[in-house]
């Protein structure tokens, strides 16, 4: 059942904001992560807590024709020494992708690499990962976090791409931000590799569209404009209206399949992902793993509140 039909559009917006608040609330994280049932339900969207579990899932998805983007969950690291484990996990991930001949790229967050501690630390860690990935020609996407990090993330992305010559790096733009139209225009002119998503953080109305209908409209416009450039677009959405709108535009404009791919999250609309593969499209599943699953899980509930019913049914079954 659609949550907008059950609650109404305004109530759904309030529900989303509540879930996004809970994603950053320390007391909620503490309560949920100690609750075994919540962890088990979250594993619908997470490939497991270990790298080997994520590699196994990647292999299975590749067998179904899907590409994968692997993400080691975590953000807002506050101790420099903790970032070394993150870097080593990404290096091990890259080696596993190469050794197993997997069709997979890598996604990461700058705060997981120490951005909140020091930008120099973050950039050093990022260069280590990008160098390892470049050796094996594995793409790396810098995920976008809240709007507080947008400018810094784009600057670091450009530094890695232009000053350090990492042609294997891309980044993410969020359609709910007002600034994204200008960002996308500039990135298109630069030939950037971009993943376009709607956005899944709690943002004030001063910087982001508060209404879903406005976000949807902006998403389609941004995607269509970017597809008319010579740059590469990753179309990251589960919304069938968005998928069909972009697909129709691609067909009408006869846009080469070498210029785009579809992205969806692991565990969400799996059948539709396989349908896109069967239709001849490149389809990449975003596959997260790790013990820091709570913020990711809550943002997935907020991003698509229909997932909340899955969670609620699991609670009653148990």
Backbone bond lengths (Angstrom), bond angles and torsions (degrees), N, CA, C in turn:
res aa  C-N    CA-C-N  psi(-1)  N-CA   C-N-CA  omega(-1)  CA-C   N-CA-C  phi
1 X - - - 1.471 - - 1.526 109.64 -
2 X 1.318 117.25 135.84 1.454 120.85 176.47 1.522 110.32 -66.81
3 X 1.331 116.56 132.72 1.459 119.48 178.20 1.524 111.50 -67.68
4 X 1.331 117.35 -29.17 1.460 119.29 179.36 1.524 110.77 -68.71
5 X 1.361 116.43 -33.23 1.456 119.19 176.65 1.518 111.02 -71.55
6 X 1.335 115.88 -35.84 1.468 119.70 -176.23 1.529 111.25 -76.48
7 X 1.328 116.14 -45.52 1.456 120.20 -175.52 1.529 113.52 -96.44
8 X 1.329 117.34 -34.85 1.442 121.73 -166.72 1.518 108.46 101.55
9 X 1.350 115.94 154.05 1.460 120.76 -173.08 1.530 112.48 -61.11
10 X 1.329 117.61 -43.81 1.470 119.67 -177.72 1.522 111.15 -66.42
11 X 1.337 116.26 -40.84 1.460 119.53 179.09 1.522 110.71 -65.90
12 X 1.341 116.92 -35.71 1.464 119.87 177.84 1.520 110.43 -65.20
13 X 1.331 116.68 -39.81 1.464 120.32 177.28 1.523 110.62 -62.07
14 X 1.322 116.83 -42.03 1.464 120.66 177.98 1.531 110.89 -64.17
15 X 1.337 116.38 -39.05 1.459 120.15 178.58 1.522 110.21 -63.13
16 X 1.314 116.66 -44.02 1.460 120.34 178.11 1.527 110.81 -58.27
17 X 1.318 116.40 -46.00 1.465 119.75 -177.63 1.525 110.71 -65.65
18 X 1.325 117.22 -35.84 1.458 120.21 177.10 1.528 110.47 -63.67
19 X 1.324 116.66 -45.76 1.462 120.40 -179.62 1.522 111.59 -64.86
20 X 1.335 116.78 -36.85 1.458 119.76 177.43 1.527 111.22 -68.18
21 X 1.329 116.67 -37.09 1.469 119.53 174.51 1.531 110.20 -61.45
22 X 1.327 116.79 -44.34 1.465 120.60 -179.47 1.525 111.64 -64.56
23 X 1.336 116.94 -26.94 1.468 119.94 -179.68 1.522 112.48 -66.14
24 X 1.343 116.95 -22.60 1.467 120.25 -178.95 1.521 112.63 -113.55
25 X 1.334 117.47 -0.37 1.467 121.49 -179.01 1.525 109.99 -81.47
26 X 1.320 116.42 120.48 1.456 121.01 -178.02 1.513 113.48 -60.17
27 X 1.346 117.10 -40.67 1.461 119.76 -178.31 1.527 111.23 -64.82
28 X 1.353 116.43 -37.05 1.459 119.93 179.64 1.523 110.60 -70.13
29 X 1.323 116.84 -40.66 1.464 120.59 177.73 1.523 110.71 -59.94
30 X 1.334 116.21 -45.91 1.460 120.59 -178.98 1.527 111.40 -60.37
31 X 1.328 116.08 -43.35 1.458 120.41 -178.39 1.527 111.59 -67.00
32 X 1.343 116.39 -46.31 1.458 120.56 -174.33 1.528 112.41 -71.79
33 X 1.328 117.61 -38.23 1.463 119.38 -176.68 1.515 111.97 -71.91
34 X 1.338 117.55 -18.29 1.459 120.74 176.44 1.530 111.87 -89.07
35 X 1.318 116.12 -2.29 1.458 122.09 -176.01 1.532 107.82 -101.81
36 X 1.330 115.47 108.05 1.457 120.47 -174.97 1.509 114.22 -57.21
37 X 1.339 116.98 -36.57 1.458 120.35 -179.46 1.524 111.19 -63.49
38 X 1.336 116.70 -41.74 1.466 119.92 179.72 1.528 110.23 -60.71
39 X 1.322 116.24 -41.40 1.463 119.84 178.37 1.517 110.60 -61.83
40 X 1.332 117.37 -43.93 1.460 120.17 -178.14 1.527 111.58 -63.80
41 X 1.323 116.13 -39.79 1.470 119.35 178.52 1.527 110.28 -68.44
42 X 1.337 117.21 -38.86 1.469 120.94 -179.68 1.520 111.41 -60.72
43 X 1.333 116.90 -27.22 1.457 120.01 -178.45 1.528 112.57 -67.86
44 X 1.337 116.87 -6.75 1.470 117.91 169.98 1.528 109.55 -63.23
45 X 1.322 117.24 -32.20 1.464 122.27 -174.68 1.526 112.92 -106.09
46 X 1.335 117.68 -4.69 1.454 122.65 -176.24 1.524 108.57 -124.16
47 X 1.333 117.45 136.20 1.462 121.03 -173.96 1.517 113.56 -73.88
48 X 1.319 117.73 -7.98 1.457 122.21 -177.79 1.516 109.36 138.04
49 X 1.311 116.52 -176.47 1.459 120.05 -178.75 1.520 112.76 -99.74
50 X 1.339 118.25 -12.15 1.460 120.89 -177.08 1.522 111.55 -113.65
51 X 1.325 115.34 158.06 1.462 120.87 177.15 1.517 110.87 -61.98
52 X 1.327 117.51 -39.88 1.457 119.79 -178.82 1.528 111.70 -62.09
53 X 1.329 117.02 -38.58 1.463 119.82 176.94 1.528 110.45 -62.78
54 X 1.332 116.27 -40.29 1.464 120.24 179.51 1.525 111.16 -67.25
55 X 1.325 117.17 -37.79 1.468 120.85 177.81 1.522 110.10 -65.17
56 X 1.323 117.06 -40.46 1.468 120.72 178.39 1.521 111.23 -62.13
57 X 1.340 116.58 -43.28 1.465 120.71 178.03 1.523 110.42 -63.88
58 X 1.325 116.10 -41.65 1.467 120.66 179.32 1.520 111.11 -60.12
59 X 1.318 116.41 -43.86 1.458 120.96 179.06 1.539 110.42 -60.61
60 X 1.325 116.22 -42.64 1.465 120.09 179.90 1.527 111.76 -65.02
61 X 1.325 116.80 -41.35 1.462 120.61 179.77 1.527 110.91 -67.95
62 X 1.323 117.35 -40.47 1.461 120.88 176.14 1.521 110.86 -57.98
63 X 1.334 116.41 -38.85 1.465 120.81 -179.73 1.525 111.64 -63.39
64 X 1.329 116.70 -23.74 1.463 121.68 178.17 1.534 111.89 -91.70
65 X 1.327 116.36 3.33 1.455 120.76 178.47 1.512 114.93 93.13
66 X 1.347 117.96 3.93 1.460 121.14 -178.42 1.521 111.09 -91.55
67 X 1.319 115.94 140.46 1.452 122.36 166.84 1.526 107.47 -79.95
68 X 1.326 117.01 165.84 1.466 121.15 -177.02 1.521 110.15 -137.07
69 X 1.326 115.88 147.47 1.464 122.34 166.70 1.525 107.22 -121.00
70 X 1.335 117.09 116.60 1.461 122.41 -176.67 1.526 110.70 -91.52
71 X 1.325 115.11 133.84 1.468 121.09 -179.00 1.522 109.24 -130.81
72 X 1.347 116.10 122.98 1.457 121.59 174.73 1.524 107.34 -85.64
73 X 1.326 116.90 109.61 1.460 121.74 -171.93 1.524 112.43 -62.94
74 X 1.320 114.40 140.23 1.456 121.49 177.37 1.510 109.87 153.59
75 X 1.328 116.34 153.59 1.465 122.12 179.26 1.518 108.80 -165.01
76 X 1.318 115.39 165.34 1.477 121.97 174.63 1.525 112.80 53.96
77 X 1.343 116.71 46.19 1.457 121.14 173.92 1.525 108.99 -66.30
78 X 1.318 117.63 136.77 1.471 121.25 -174.76 1.518 113.63 -113.73
79 X 1.341 118.00 -5.36 1.462 121.03 178.48 1.520 109.54 -123.31
80 X 1.332 116.06 129.05 1.463 120.67 -175.47 1.522 111.67 -58.18
81 X 1.343 116.68 -38.48 1.461 119.04 -177.87 1.528 112.44 -64.12
82 X 1.330 117.20 -26.64 1.458 120.11 -179.93 1.527 112.37 -70.85
83 X 1.314 117.03 -22.92 1.464 119.10 -179.38 1.528 112.00 -71.50
84 X 1.326 117.22 -21.92 1.464 118.61 -179.50 1.528 111.55 -66.41
85 X 1.330 116.02 -36.83 1.457 119.69 176.50 1.525 110.47 -64.68
86 X 1.333 116.56 -35.72 1.461 121.19 178.78 1.525 109.89 -64.92
87 X 1.324 116.62 -47.35 1.461 121.00 179.63 1.523 110.76 -60.81
88 X 1.330 116.87 -44.58 1.465 120.32 -179.14 1.523 111.65 -64.95
89 X 1.336 117.08 -36.08 1.469 119.72 176.90 1.518 110.51 -64.97
90 X 1.337 117.40 -41.39 1.462 119.50 178.37 1.527 111.52 -67.19
91 X 1.318 117.16 -38.16 1.467 119.30 176.40 1.526 110.99 -62.84
92 X 1.336 115.99 -43.08 1.465 119.84 178.09 1.526 110.18 -63.99
93 X 1.333 116.94 -39.58 1.463 121.69 177.83 1.520 110.58 -59.65
94 X 1.312 116.62 -46.53 1.470 121.99 -179.34 1.527 110.63 -61.88
95 X 1.325 117.04 -41.73 1.464 120.55 177.96 1.531 111.10 -64.95
96 X 1.316 116.82 -39.48 1.462 120.65 178.78 1.531 111.15 -66.25
97 X 1.322 116.85 -40.40 1.465 120.42 176.67 1.524 109.84 -59.67
98 X 1.331 115.63 -45.88 1.467 120.82 -178.48 1.528 111.34 -67.77
99 X 1.330 117.36 -49.45 1.466 121.87 -175.92 1.518 111.92 -61.79
100 X 1.346 115.97 -38.92 1.462 120.70 -177.85 1.526 113.45 -90.51
101 X 1.344 115.32 3.44 1.463 120.89 178.49 1.527 111.69 53.71
102 X 1.326 114.88 44.89 1.453 120.78 -178.38 1.525 111.07 -84.69
103 X 1.315 116.01 149.08 1.464 121.37 175.65 1.526 107.20 -91.77
104 X 1.334 114.39 83.17 1.461 119.48 -172.89 1.518 111.07 -146.89
105 X 1.313 114.61 146.87 1.460 123.60 171.79 1.529 107.77 -112.67
106 X 1.329 116.27 -175.69 1.459 122.24 -175.60 1.523 109.22 -127.67
107 X 1.331 116.80 140.29 1.462 122.29 173.50 1.526 108.65 -123.27
108 X 1.319 116.35 146.21 1.466 120.43 -179.21 1.516 110.76 -151.32
109 X 1.340 114.87 161.48 1.460 121.85 177.64 1.526 109.48 -113.80
110 X 1.326 116.28 138.59 1.456 120.25 -177.06 1.522 112.44 -67.64
111 X 1.338 117.89 -32.53 1.470 117.69 178.35 1.522 111.11 -69.98
112 X 1.330 117.55 -22.00 1.461 121.49 175.21 1.527 110.50 -71.99
113 X 1.332 115.86 -22.43 1.464 121.62 179.33 1.525 112.23 -97.54
114 X 1.351 116.84 8.22 1.458 120.02 173.55 1.510 116.80 100.31
115 X 1.338 118.38 18.96 1.466 120.64 -177.98 1.525 112.13 -59.02
116 X 1.336 117.25 -36.02 1.464 119.76 -179.66 1.531 112.32 -73.09
117 X 1.320 116.93 -12.57 1.462 121.19 177.58 1.522 109.82 -92.28
118 X 1.322 115.84 -52.53 1.458 122.03 -176.87 1.517 109.17 -162.91
119 X 1.321 116.45 132.51 1.460 119.02 177.46 1.520 110.81 -66.57
120 X 1.340 117.34 -35.25 1.458 119.96 177.86 1.526 111.11 -62.03
121 X 1.337 116.37 -43.52 1.459 120.81 177.38 1.522 110.28 -59.99
122 X 1.315 116.24 -46.46 1.459 121.39 -179.49 1.525 110.98 -60.20
123 X 1.314 117.40 -47.71 1.461 120.25 -178.34 1.528 111.76 -64.99
124 X 1.330 116.95 -38.57 1.467 120.07 177.65 1.525 110.43 -61.95
125 X 1.341 116.52 -46.21 1.460 120.50 178.79 1.525 111.49 -63.00
126 X 1.314 115.58 -41.05 1.462 120.06 -179.69 1.529 110.70 -64.56
127 X 1.312 117.80 -40.75 1.472 120.88 179.17 1.523 111.18 -62.11
128 X 1.336 117.06 -39.20 1.464 120.22 178.09 1.531 110.64 -60.04
129 X 1.330 116.25 -44.50 1.467 120.89 -178.83 1.527 110.64 -68.21
130 X 1.332 116.58 -45.26 1.456 120.23 -179.30 1.524 111.62 -63.97
131 X 1.317 117.24 -35.98 1.467 120.46 178.31 1.519 110.90 -64.72
132 X 1.337 116.79 -45.64 1.465 120.58 178.60 1.525 110.66 -61.72
133 X 1.339 116.29 -41.58 1.468 120.30 -179.25 1.523 111.55 -69.17
134 X 1.322 116.58 -38.30 1.464 120.30 -179.67 1.521 111.03 -63.10
135 X 1.322 116.52 -35.84 1.465 120.72 179.51 1.520 111.41 -56.46
136 X 1.328 115.98 -37.01 1.470 121.17 -178.23 1.523 112.71 -105.45
137 X 1.336 116.75 11.49 1.469 122.66 178.54 1.531 111.76 56.52
138 X 1.323 115.19 45.61 1.461 121.76 178.93 1.527 108.83 -104.41
139 X 1.323 118.72 124.28 1.472 121.22 179.92 1.529 111.64 -68.91
140 X 1.332 115.33 147.67 1.468 122.85 177.30 1.521 108.32 -128.23
141 X 1.324 116.04 130.32 1.471 121.11 176.88 1.516 109.72 -112.06
142 X 1.328 116.32 127.72 1.461 121.56 173.95 1.520 107.55 -84.26
143 X 1.319 116.89 110.32 1.463 120.86 179.65 1.522 110.75 -65.08
144 X 1.315 116.26 152.57 1.461 121.44 175.77 1.521 109.00 -97.13
145 X 1.323 116.07 135.60 1.457 121.66 178.98 1.530 108.53 -104.19
146 X 1.292 119.29 -149.03 1.465 120.52 -177.14 1.528 110.57 -66.76
147 X 1.328 115.58 167.24 1.473 120.57 -175.95 1.519 112.84 -61.38
148 X 1.324 117.98 -20.22 1.468 120.84 177.22 1.526 111.51 -62.82
149 X 1.339 116.73 -21.20 1.458 121.31 -176.88 1.521 113.42 -107.55
150 X 1.317 118.48 -0.81 1.463 120.08 -172.05 1.526 112.58 -59.97
151 X 1.309 116.86 -52.55 1.459 120.31 -178.46 1.519 112.32 -60.97
152 X 1.316 116.82 -45.05 1.464 121.25 179.84 1.525 111.28 -63.99
153 X 1.331 116.53 -42.42 1.458 120.31 -179.93 1.521 111.47 -61.57
154 X 1.329 117.08 -44.41 1.460 120.13 179.68 1.533 111.14 -66.05
155 X 1.315 116.22 -37.34 1.475 119.26 178.68 1.528 110.77 -65.66
156 X 1.334 116.98 -44.49 1.465 119.95 179.75 1.537 110.24 -66.51
157 X 1.326 117.06 -39.56 1.464 120.37 176.10 1.524 110.41 -56.75
158 X 1.320 117.19 -47.88 1.464 120.50 -178.77 1.530 111.06 -66.30
159 X 1.318 116.83 -35.89 1.472 119.95 177.20 1.520 110.64 -61.80
160 X 1.332 116.42 -45.81 1.459 120.04 179.57 1.531 111.34 -64.77
161 X 1.313 116.04 -41.01 1.465 120.60 -177.34 1.523 112.26 -71.93
162 X 1.324 117.30 -45.04 1.458 121.48 -170.28 1.532 113.75 -94.46
163 X 1.335 117.23 -44.64 1.456 120.00 -175.97 1.524 113.08 -85.18
164 X 1.341 116.00 -31.75 1.462 119.67 -178.14 1.527 112.67 -107.52
165 X 1.339 116.22 2.28 1.473 122.33 171.77 1.534 114.05 59.15
166 X 1.329 115.88 39.54 1.452 119.68 174.49 1.532 108.26 -92.60
167 X 1.326 115.63 93.42 1.462 119.57 -179.93 1.520 111.58 -76.14
168 X 1.336 117.46 -5.86 1.470 120.90 -179.23 1.522 112.79 -92.08
169 X 1.339 118.32 11.39 1.460 121.14 -176.86 1.524 111.70 -106.64
170 X 1.336 115.03 141.73 1.458 122.51 173.76 1.513 108.81 -136.55
171 X 1.323 116.55 179.47 1.464 119.53 178.13 1.530 110.10 -148.10
172 X 1.329 115.69 -172.09 1.469 122.01 -170.72 1.521 110.40 -124.60
173 X 1.320 115.90 142.56 1.467 122.30 172.33 1.524 108.36 -121.20
174 X 1.338 115.75 140.46 1.467 121.98 -177.01 1.527 109.89 -106.71
175 X 1.328 116.01 123.32 1.459 121.13 -173.59 1.517 112.76 -68.34
176 X 1.337 119.28 -19.45 1.464 118.82 -177.35 1.522 113.56 -78.91
177 X 1.326 118.24 -8.52 1.458 120.45 178.79 1.535 110.89 -86.62
178 X 1.326 116.40 137.55 1.463 120.42 178.10 1.528 111.59 -60.63
179 X 1.322 116.70 -36.04 1.454 121.26 -174.11 1.529 112.90 -71.67
180 X 1.331 118.22 -12.21 1.457 120.31 -169.89 1.526 113.83 -65.37
181 X 1.326 118.54 -28.88 1.460 119.94 178.47 1.525 110.56 -60.86
182 X 1.327 116.52 -48.12 1.458 120.06 178.57 1.518 112.27 -66.05
183 X 1.334 116.00 -39.69 1.467 119.60 178.64 1.519 111.05 -61.79
184 X 1.331 116.43 -44.25 1.460 120.03 -178.44 1.533 112.07 -66.13
185 X 1.308 116.83 -36.72 1.455 119.79 177.68 1.527 110.96 -62.00
186 X 1.329 116.04 -44.20 1.454 120.24 -179.82 1.522 111.50 -68.80
187 X 1.324 116.73 -42.55 1.461 120.87 -179.64 1.527 111.55 -65.66
188 X 1.331 116.83 -34.25 1.464 120.24 176.30 1.517 110.59 -63.66
189 X 1.331 116.21 -41.58 1.462 120.61 179.28 1.521 111.54 -65.39
190 X 1.332 116.68 -25.68 1.467 121.60 -178.89 1.523 112.51 -88.87
191 X 1.335 117.81 -5.64 1.456 120.58 -178.39 1.512 113.40 72.95
192 X 1.328 117.52 36.18 1.460 122.20 -173.58 1.522 113.13 -80.37
193 X 1.320 115.13 150.19 1.465 123.30 173.93 1.526 106.71 -91.58
194 X 1.347 116.79 111.71 1.463 121.07 -170.08 1.526 111.32 -125.61
195 X 1.340 114.67 136.06 1.465 120.76 167.71 1.527 107.12 -99.96
196 X 1.323 116.97 122.83 1.464 121.25 179.51 1.519 108.79 -101.54
197 X 1.334 116.11 120.05 1.464 120.94 175.83 1.532 108.47 -124.69
198 X 1.312 116.61 174.32 1.465 119.41 179.28 1.523 111.49 -79.07
199 X 1.332 117.27 -38.14 1.461 122.00 -176.43 1.509 110.82 112.91
200 X 1.343 116.77 139.95 1.466 119.80 -172.50 1.525 112.70 -140.37
201 X 1.330 116.64 37.12 1.465 120.70 177.15 1.530 109.56 -121.65
202 X 1.307 115.45 161.06 1.460 120.79 178.73 1.524 108.65 -79.67
203 X 1.327 116.75 109.73 1.460 121.98 -174.58 1.530 111.27 -121.37
204 X 1.336 117.58 145.68 1.466 120.29 177.40 1.525 111.12 -74.57
205 X 1.328 117.90 154.34 1.469 120.66 -178.99 1.525 112.92 -65.77
206 X 1.330 117.54 -12.15 1.460 119.93 177.57 1.526 112.07 -71.13
207 X 1.345 117.44 -22.73 1.459 119.90 -176.31 1.528 113.18 -119.25
208 X 1.333 117.47 -15.08 1.463 119.80 -174.64 1.519 111.33 -138.89
209 X 1.333 115.95 149.14 1.461 120.91 175.28 1.524 109.26 -62.70
210 X 1.327 118.09 123.71 1.467 119.09 -179.61 1.527 113.75 -79.09
211 X 1.331 117.30 -22.34 1.463 120.99 -175.91 1.528 111.56 -100.10
212 X 1.318 115.83 135.56 1.453 121.51 -178.74 1.523 112.00 -59.09
213 X 1.316 117.66 -38.68 1.463 120.43 -178.36 1.525 111.52 -61.14
214 X 1.328 116.69 -36.41 1.470 120.49 178.56 1.527 110.91 -71.77
215 X 1.330 116.16 -37.60 1.466 120.19 176.81 1.529 109.83 -63.30
216 X 1.331 116.45 -44.40 1.457 120.97 179.90 1.532 111.13 -60.12
217 X 1.308 115.69 -45.58 1.471 120.44 -179.47 1.529 110.16 -61.88
218 X 1.326 115.85 -44.52 1.459 119.78 -179.85 1.525 110.94 -65.19
219 X 1.334 116.81 -37.77 1.467 120.45 -179.51 1.533 110.40 -59.48
220 X 1.329 116.43 -49.04 1.464 120.23 -178.00 1.528 110.37 -62.44
221 X 1.326 117.12 -43.43 1.471 120.42 -179.29 1.524 110.96 -63.58
222 X 1.334 116.70 -44.31 1.460 119.94 179.95 1.520 111.12 -63.04
223 X 1.336 116.46 -43.23 1.465 120.50 -179.74 1.521 111.06 -63.47
224 X 1.329 116.72 -46.96 1.456 119.97 -177.75 1.527 111.36 -63.56
225 X 1.327 116.85 -42.61 1.466 119.86 179.05 1.526 111.41 -63.63
226 X 1.328 116.23 -41.48 1.463 119.45 -177.35 1.529 111.24 -69.45
227 X 1.316 116.53 -35.88 1.458 120.56 179.79 1.527 112.00 -66.22
228 X 1.326 117.40 -18.97 1.459 121.06 177.90 1.519 112.57 -85.20
229 X 1.332 116.79 -5.60 1.461 121.01 176.22 1.527 108.55 -90.32
230 X 1.320 116.18 -176.15 1.466 120.37 178.22 1.522 111.51 -94.47
231 X 1.319 117.00 10.06 1.461 121.43 -174.33 1.530 111.04 -92.11
232 X 1.347 115.96 171.25 1.470 122.14 -175.80 1.523 109.68 -101.78
233 X 1.348 115.91 131.30 1.460 120.86 -177.00 1.519 111.07 -120.37
234 X 1.335 115.78 131.28 1.456 122.49 170.91 1.527 107.17 -102.16
235 X 1.316 116.47 115.72 1.458 123.22 -173.27 1.525 107.61 -91.59
236 X 1.333 116.42 96.46 1.462 121.92 -172.23 1.520 110.50 -101.28
237 X 1.318 116.44 98.79 1.464 121.28 178.80 1.517 109.91 -161.93
238 X 1.349 115.89 149.67 1.455 121.78 172.28 1.526 111.09 -105.33
239 X 1.324 116.22 -6.54 1.452 123.02 -175.42 1.531 109.41 -72.14
240 X 1.321 116.86 116.32 1.460 120.65 -176.08 1.522 112.13 -61.41
241 X 1.335 117.06 -35.38 1.466 119.65 177.53 1.518 111.12 -62.34
242 X 1.344 116.80 -40.79 1.461 121.14 179.31 1.534 110.03 -67.36
243 X 1.331 116.35 -43.68 1.461 120.58 -179.44 1.520 110.48 -59.97
244 X 1.336 116.53 -47.82 1.459 120.04 -177.32 1.525 111.79 -67.52
245 X 1.326 116.82 -36.93 1.467 119.92 179.52 1.528 110.79 -64.45
246 X 1.324 116.37 -44.26 1.459 120.19 -179.91 1.523 110.60 -70.67
247 X 1.333 116.67 -40.32 1.457 120.48 179.62 1.535 110.68 -61.44
248 X 1.322 116.86 -42.85 1.468 120.68 178.52 1.520 111.05 -62.33
249 X 1.324 116.58 -40.61 1.461 120.92 179.12 1.531 110.58 -64.84
250 X 1.332 116.27 -43.22 1.464 120.81 179.34 1.531 110.33 -58.63
251 X 1.324 116.14 -44.34 1.461 120.02 -179.00 1.525 111.16 -68.54
252 X 1.332 116.45 -42.22 1.466 120.36 -178.44 1.522 111.69 -64.74
253 X 1.330 116.52 -35.97 1.467 121.62 -177.94 1.528 112.18 -92.94
254 X 1.331 116.43 -3.18 1.467 121.56 179.76 1.542 110.73 53.97
255 X 1.310 115.25 50.80 1.466 120.90 -177.35 1.528 109.91 -81.62
256 X 1.307 116.23 132.44 1.456 122.24 -177.25 1.527 111.68 -62.11
257 X 1.327 116.69 141.04 1.458 121.27 178.01 1.527 111.97 -68.36
258 X 1.320 117.72 -10.05 1.466 121.18 175.90 1.520 111.95 -79.09
259 X 1.333 117.13 -0.47 1.462 121.04 -175.04 1.521 113.83 -108.50
260 X 1.338 117.88 -1.57 1.468 118.51 -174.61 1.525 110.64 -161.40
261 X 1.320 115.30 166.42 1.461 122.75 169.71 1.518 108.00 -154.77
262 X 1.314 116.52 159.78 1.459 121.77 175.97 1.528 109.69 -95.00
263 X 1.331 115.41 146.37 1.461 121.62 176.99 1.523 109.58 -127.07
264 X 1.330 116.60 139.13 1.460 122.01 169.35 1.525 108.33 -142.24
265 X 1.314 115.53 163.77 1.448 121.50 -179.06 1.526 111.24 -83.93
266 X 1.307 115.74 144.12 1.458 122.03 174.81 1.534 109.96 -56.40
267 X 1.335 115.80 130.88 1.452 120.33 176.88 1.508 115.35 90.39
268 X 1.323 117.95 -3.26 1.465 121.36 -179.72 1.526 109.18 -121.23
269 X 1.335 115.63 122.95 1.466 123.23 179.29 1.533 111.88 54.36
270 X 1.326 115.89 47.56 1.465 120.93 -177.38 1.520 112.14 -59.56
271 X 1.324 116.95 -39.89 1.466 120.18 179.76 1.528 110.79 -63.72
272 X 1.338 116.33 -39.65 1.473 119.93 179.40 1.525 110.41 -66.83
273 X 1.309 117.40 -35.11 1.458 120.45 176.58 1.520 110.57 -59.68
274 X 1.326 116.34 -44.51 1.457 120.39 -179.76 1.526 111.25 -69.27
275 X 1.335 117.23 -31.10 1.468 120.71 176.34 1.527 110.63 -63.64
276 X 1.327 116.88 -40.93 1.458 120.48 179.63 1.526 110.55 -65.40
277 X 1.329 116.32 -38.63 1.466 119.92 175.70 1.525 109.96 -62.20
278 X 1.325 116.30 -45.56 1.464 121.01 -179.68 1.523 112.01 -62.32
279 X 1.340 116.54 -29.46 1.464 121.28 179.48 1.527 111.73 -80.34
280 X 1.332 117.08 -2.03 1.457 120.57 175.92 1.511 115.52 97.59
281 X 1.344 117.54 6.49 1.459 120.54 179.89 1.527 111.49 -88.49
282 X 1.320 115.74 152.75 1.459 120.16 168.46 1.528 107.44 -76.94
283 X 1.307 115.61 125.92 1.461 121.40 -177.01 1.524 108.51 -130.13
284 X 1.343 116.71 122.05 1.459 122.05 -177.47 1.522 110.16 -114.90
285 X 1.324 116.40 126.74 1.457 122.07 176.97 1.523 109.45 -93.23
286 X 1.331 115.82 130.90 1.463 122.34 177.81 1.527 107.15 -85.67
287 X 1.338 116.36 112.54 1.463 121.88 -171.29 1.530 110.00 -114.63
288 X 1.341 117.48 103.92 1.458 120.52 177.85 1.529 111.10 -91.52
289 X 1.325 115.60 155.82 1.453 120.70 173.93 1.525 108.54 -151.11
290 X 1.326 115.64 164.19 1.458 120.07 178.23 1.515 111.96 124.34
291 X 1.316 115.49 167.79 1.464 120.51 -177.12 1.522 113.09 -80.76
292 X 1.331 117.93 -17.01 1.474 121.18 -178.11 1.521 110.18 -86.98
293 X 1.341 116.14 58.13 1.463 120.76 -172.23 1.524 113.68 -86.66
294 X 1.336 118.60 -17.42 1.464 119.64 -169.29 1.531 114.32 -61.11
295 X 1.353 121.41 -54.14 1.474 119.00 -178.70 1.525 112.42 -60.18
296 X 1.329 115.81 -39.51 1.460 120.01 178.87 1.526 110.71 -61.51
297 X 1.327 116.25 -47.01 1.462 121.36 -179.45 1.527 111.46 -59.57
298 X 1.327 117.93 -45.44 1.458 120.89 -178.36 1.527 111.67 -66.50
299 X 1.325 117.17 -35.70 1.466 119.32 177.97 1.528 110.89 -68.84
300 X 1.349 116.29 -30.28 1.468 118.69 176.62 1.518 110.41 -68.16
301 X 1.327 117.15 -38.33 1.460 120.32 176.53 1.529 110.28 -64.60
302 X 1.323 116.44 -40.69 1.462 120.20 -178.88 1.523 111.47 -70.24
303 X 1.324 115.83 -37.62 1.457 120.73 -177.46 1.520 111.79 -66.68
304 X 1.310 115.81 -35.77 1.472 121.16 -179.51 1.523 107.77 -139.25
305 X 1.330 117.08 83.67 1.468 120.17 -174.33 1.517 114.89 -55.69
306 X 1.331 118.03 -17.50 1.458 119.36 174.72 1.518 110.80 -58.35
307 X 1.350 116.45 -27.17 1.466 119.73 177.17 1.527 111.73 -64.60
308 X 1.337 115.91 -22.45 1.461 119.77 179.37 1.525 110.89 -62.52
309 X 1.344 116.85 -32.56 1.456 119.65 179.53 1.530 110.83 -69.16
310 X 1.309 116.16 -34.60 1.467 119.68 174.70 1.528 109.90 -60.81
311 X 1.331 115.48 -45.42 1.458 121.06 -179.67 1.531 110.43 -63.48
312 X 1.331 116.35 -43.88 1.466 120.56 -178.13 1.533 111.24 -65.78
313 X 1.320 117.05 -41.92 1.468 119.82 177.92 1.521 110.98 -61.38
314 X 1.331 116.78 -38.67 1.460 120.16 178.58 1.521 110.97 -63.63
315 X 1.327 116.67 -37.42 1.460 119.94 179.09 1.521 110.93 -63.56
316 X 1.333 116.43 -45.04 1.466 119.38 -178.26 1.527 111.93 -69.88
317 X 1.336 116.59 -33.39 1.465 118.81 177.93 1.526 111.45 -65.42
318 X 1.330 114.63 -27.04 1.459 118.78 -178.43 1.521 112.02 -99.40
